[in-house]
Amino acid sequence: MNWINLILMAGVGVLAGLYGSILGLGGGVLLVPILTLFFKIPIHSAIGTSLLCVIATSSTAATSYVQNKLADVRLGMTLELATTLGAICGGIIAGFFHGNVLSVIFSFILLYSAISMLSKKENENKDMQLSSNGTMRNAPTGTSYQVKNLPAGLGLSFLAGNFSGLLGIGGGVIKVPAMYLFMGIPLKIATATSNFMIGVTACAGAFIYYFRGDIDILISGISILGIFLGARIGSRIIYKIKTEYIRIAFIIILFYLFLEMFFKGIKVTFLIFG
């Protein structure tokens, strides 16, 4: 791979880290399609690289979110038990699937998330306001939200972990809509909590990909440098961004990537195994 591609890859990492930290996705939802579609990286290697980058995003952004009390640490630790178990299962299963099958599966997960986010508008400003450093203020009852449907949240977290290990996405693409739509968590809290969780989830899958030889050290190193910078920027500017803008960005990106990954996957005959 020439140096121009490496520079471009670092730039993609910055973009993925920026959007990943703001949207709670870890960057994998952008990184995997871009590495496979534009840099022609085999999808299993792209997923392995993405998992390492998700760890970098989480480690960078979550520190700021936890310090500023934007992440719900208690909820995150509870859901992470189910998510980690799912990630281990997904990482093992991924080795048996053809790359085009993973592309199609990935595309429908993106479509599900986009439709879910499109169907619900955030009313967060009535429930909670954030100060410039991210802490809650003017909450009417001392707390700005109440966690609902915890059993459903645990089940969806297991599914998120499964797709994290299977597709290298950190699981945030399911966790954020699950917390936001089913558990009643405000969107900014959901994205921050997702960032807190995804690093642990990605670790579980990354070990499996590493020992299977699906991680390219050079590509991963360059991508992580970009991810780290992008996540640092994202964790600082999220407090200044309106929640509705985050939701719209989330929807646009997911719809675009759904189309890209779906049409990539259906170009050849599907082979489930081998």
Stockholm file with secondary structure:
# STOCKHOLM 1.0

chainA/1-274         MNWINLILMAGVGVLAGLYGSILGLGGGVLLVPILTLFFKIPIHSAIGTSLLCVIATSSTAATSYVQNKLADVRLGMTLELATTLGAICGGIIAGFFHGNVLSVIFSFILLYSAISMLSKKENENKDMQLSSNGTMRNAPTGTSYQVKNLPAGLGLSFLAGNFSGLLGIGGGVIKVPAMYLFMGIPLKIATATSNFMIGVTACAGAFIYYFRGDIDILISGISILGIFLGARIGSRIIYKIKTEYIRIAFIIILFYLFLEMFFKGIKVTFLIFG
#=GR chainA/1-274 SS CCHHHHHHHHHHHHHHHHHHHHHTSTTHHHHHHHHHHTSCCCHHHHHHHHHHHHHHHHHHHHHHHHHTTCSCHHHHHHHHHHHHHHHHHHHHHHTTSCHHHHHHHHHHHHHHHHHHHHTCCCCHHHHCEECTTSCEECCTTSSSCCCCCHHHHHHHHHHHHHHHHHHSSTTHHHHHHIIIIISCCCHHHHHHHHHHHHHHHHHHHHHHHHHTTCCCHHHHHHHHHHHHHHHHHHHHHGGGSCHHHHHHHHHHHHHHHHHHHHHHHTTSCCCSCC
#=GC SS_cons         CCHHHHHHHHHHHHHHHHHHHHHTSTTHHHHHHHHHHTSCCCHHHHHHHHHHHHHHHHHHHHHHHHHTTCSCHHHHHHHHHHHHHHHHHHHHHHTTSCHHHHHHHHHHHHHHHHHHHHTCCCCHHHHCEECTTSCEECCTTSSSCCCCCHHHHHHHHHHHHHHHHHHSSTTHHHHHHIIIIISCCCHHHHHHHHHHHHHHHHHHHHHHHHHTTCCCHHHHHHHHHHHHHHHHHHHHHGGGSCHHHHHHHHHHHHHHHHHHHHHHHTTSCCCSCC
//
